[in-house]
């Protein structure tokens, strides 16, 4: 029984490289269905556009408020609506108040949202793409009064 060491090592290296490539690809595939968004004591999301793959069964948005101000003073949330609807939803939500996340109750134009959070807090929302249309134009935004104009971005399903 004779082992050619070079052939053995070459075979093992190929298996290792293929295995690492598959693990990396799997990690990339799952990362496309989960989005991390940060916001501080300013009027800006860390992301100005978000693209998710249509193959995602569930999309999760993780929102982290890196600032120090409380929700009542500089609260932020993440809301998704059709682009044609988001400004009207934000306007209608101002009267709803902080306890209602500045969103109109039971409004079908609000597709997905997180609660409003203050400095040092985090929240997440998970949702299915099955109710969304890849050809539709969507906008994500913060519904806190006065924030919507600067805190918005495009949400695309690819």
N, C-alpha and C positions, 0 to 999 in steps of 0.2 A: 504494500500500500504506500504509494508515493504521492505526496501533495506538492503541487507547484504553488509555492507561497505567493508569487506575483499574481497568478490567476485567481487564487482564493481572495486575496486582498482587493483585487479589482472588482470581483463579483460582489463582495461585501460593500464596497464603496458605492457601487451602482445602486444596490438595494437601499443604502442609507440615503443617497441623494434623492432617489425616487420617493422614498418615504417622507423625507423632509419637504419635498415639493408638494406632495399630496396634503400634508398637514398645513402648509402655508396656504394652499388653494382653498382648503376647507375653512380656514380662519378668515380668509378674505371674503368668502361667500357669506359667512354668517355675519361679518362686520357690516355688509351692505344692508342688512335688515335692522341694524341697531345704530342709532345716531346719538351722539353726545353733544349737547348744546350748553354753553356756559354764558352767563350774563352777570354783570356786576352792578355797581351803583352808578351805572350810566345807561344810556338808551341805545344799546347795541347788543345783538346776539353775536356769538362767536362765529356763526354760520350765516351767510347771506343767501345761500341756496342749499337745498338738500335734494339728493337724487337717491331713490331706492329702486331696487330691481323688482320688476313685476312678478318674478318668481317667489318673492317673499310671501310666506303664508301670513306672518305677523310682523309688523314693524313696531319697534320700541323706540321712543324718544325719551332720553334721560336729560332732564333740565337741572342744572346746578347754578345756584346764585352764589357767586364768589365774593359778593360785596358784604357790607356790614349793616346796612340800613334795614329796618323792619319792613314787613310787607305793607303796612299802612302808609309808609312814606315812599318806598321805592320797590314795590312788589312787582314781580314779573311772572308771567305764565306763558305757555306755548299753546296756541290755538290754530286749528286748521279749518279753512273754509275755501269754497270756490273763490277764485280771484274776483269775480263779478260781485260777490256778496260781502267780502271782508270789511270794507269800509262801513257799510250799513250796519253790520253786526256790531262793530266796535261802537258806533254812535248809539245804537239801541241799547247796548250793554252798560253804558255809563250810569244810567239810572238804577241799574240792578244792585250796585254796591259791592263792596269787597267780599262780603259773605257769599255772594253769588258769583264771585270771580269776575265781576263786571261783564257778565254774559247774560243775555235774555234767557229766561227759563224755557226749557223744552223747545228751543229754536232749531229747526231742521237745518238751518244754514251753518250751524256749528257742527262740524263733522267730528272733530276730536279736540280735546283740551286737557290741560293739566290745571291743577289748582294754582292759585297765586301763592308764591313763596317769597320770603324775605332773605336777607343776608345769612349765609351759612347753611341754608336749607337746600334740599334736593327733592325732586319728585320725578315720576316717570308715568308714561302712558303707553299702552300697547294697543294696537288696533289692526284689524284685518284690511287688506287692500281690496277684498272682494266687493265692497260697497263703493269703491272709487273707480274712476274711468281713466285709463292711461292717457287718453287723448284730451282730458280736461285740464284747464289751467287752475292750479291751486296756489294759495298763499298762506304762509304761516305768519303769525303775528302775536304781539302781546296786547291783551285787551285792557290793561290798566289805563285809565284816562290819560290822554296826552302822549301815550307811548306808541300807538299804532303807526303814526306817520313815519317814525324812524325805525321802529322795531318790526320789520317785516321782511320776508324773503320768499323765494319761489320754492315750491315743493313739486318735484317731478317724479313720475313713475316711468322707468325706462324698460 
